[in-house]
Amino acid sequence: MSKTIKYNGKEYEYLGNGSKATGADIGWKMSKDLYFRCVKCGYMMNGNPNKSDICECGKLNKEIGLGRFGSSLGDDSIEVYKRK
């Protein structure tokens, strides 16, 4: 049975932690279909490769202009989800 969570009334299926859970061989795969959860504040960040974002506590950050994505808690702390 797969793990699912609810966030803002929507259901998300857990894929795993870290970049490998996105299906990328190297680095992070960004997609509008993927969501990244900050384990500190619970914020769900969309993986849209054309939109910068930062979680509510500032631990998870995506800067498209600089090509950066990650968490100050470590990449393996980032939970990866797909909306159901």
C-alpha positions as CSV (number, residue, x, y, z in Angstrom):
1,M,0.0,0.0,0.0
2,S,1.4,3.4,-0.9
3,K,1.6,6.3,1.5
4,T,-0.6,9.3,0.8
5,I,-1.0,12.6,2.5
6,K,-3.6,15.4,2.3
7,Y,-2.5,19.0,1.8
8,N,-4.9,21.9,1.2
9,G,-7.7,19.5,0.4
10,K,-5.7,17.5,-2.2
11,E,-4.2,14.1,-2.0
12,Y,-0.6,13.3,-2.8
13,E,1.2,9.9,-3.2
14,Y,4.6,9.6,-1.6
15,L,7.3,8.5,-4.1
16,G,10.4,8.6,-1.8
17,N,13.1,10.9,-0.6
18,G,15.8,12.7,-2.5
19,S,16.5,13.2,-6.2
20,K,16.3,9.5,-7.1
21,A,12.6,9.6,-6.2
22,T,12.0,12.0,-9.1
23,G,13.2,9.5,-11.6
24,A,16.4,11.4,-12.5
25,D,19.7,9.6,-12.9
26,I,21.7,12.7,-11.8
27,G,20.3,15.7,-10.0
28,W,16.7,16.6,-9.6
29,K,14.0,16.1,-12.3
30,M,11.6,19.1,-12.2
31,S,8.0,18.7,-13.4
32,K,4.6,20.2,-12.8
33,D,3.5,16.7,-11.8
34,L,5.9,16.5,-8.9
35,Y,5.7,18.1,-5.5
36,F,8.4,18.4,-2.8
37,R,7.5,18.5,0.9
38,C,9.6,20.3,3.5
39,V,9.9,18.0,6.5
40,K,10.3,21.0,8.8
41,C,7.1,23.1,8.0
42,G,5.2,20.6,5.8
43,Y,5.0,23.1,2.8
44,M,4.3,21.4,-0.5
45,M,6.3,22.9,-3.3
46,N,5.3,22.3,-7.0
47,G,8.1,21.1,-9.2
48,N,7.3,23.5,-12.0
49,P,10.7,24.2,-13.6
50,N,9.6,27.7,-14.5
51,K,8.7,29.0,-11.0
52,S,10.9,29.9,-8.1
53,D,9.6,29.1,-4.6
54,I,10.6,28.9,-1.0
55,C,8.8,27.1,1.9
56,E,7.3,28.9,4.9
57,C,10.3,28.1,7.2
58,G,12.9,28.9,4.5
59,K,14.6,25.4,4.6
60,L,13.4,24.3,1.1
61,N,14.2,26.6,-1.8
62,K,13.9,26.5,-5.6
63,E,15.7,29.3,-7.6
64,I,15.1,28.9,-11.3
65,G,17.3,31.8,-12.4
66,L,20.3,30.2,-10.6
67,G,19.3,26.6,-11.4
68,R,19.3,25.7,-7.7
69,F,17.0,23.5,-5.7
70,G,17.5,21.9,-2.3
71,S,17.1,22.0,1.4
72,S,19.4,23.2,4.2
73,L,18.4,20.0,5.9
74,G,20.0,18.0,3.1
75,D,18.6,16.7,-0.1
76,D,17.7,13.3,1.3
77,S,15.3,15.1,3.7
78,I,13.1,16.3,0.8
79,E,10.0,14.1,0.4
80,V,8.8,13.7,-3.2
81,Y,5.1,13.3,-4.1
82,K,2.8,13.1,-7.1
83,R,-0.7,14.5,-6.8
84,K,-3.5,11.9,-7.2
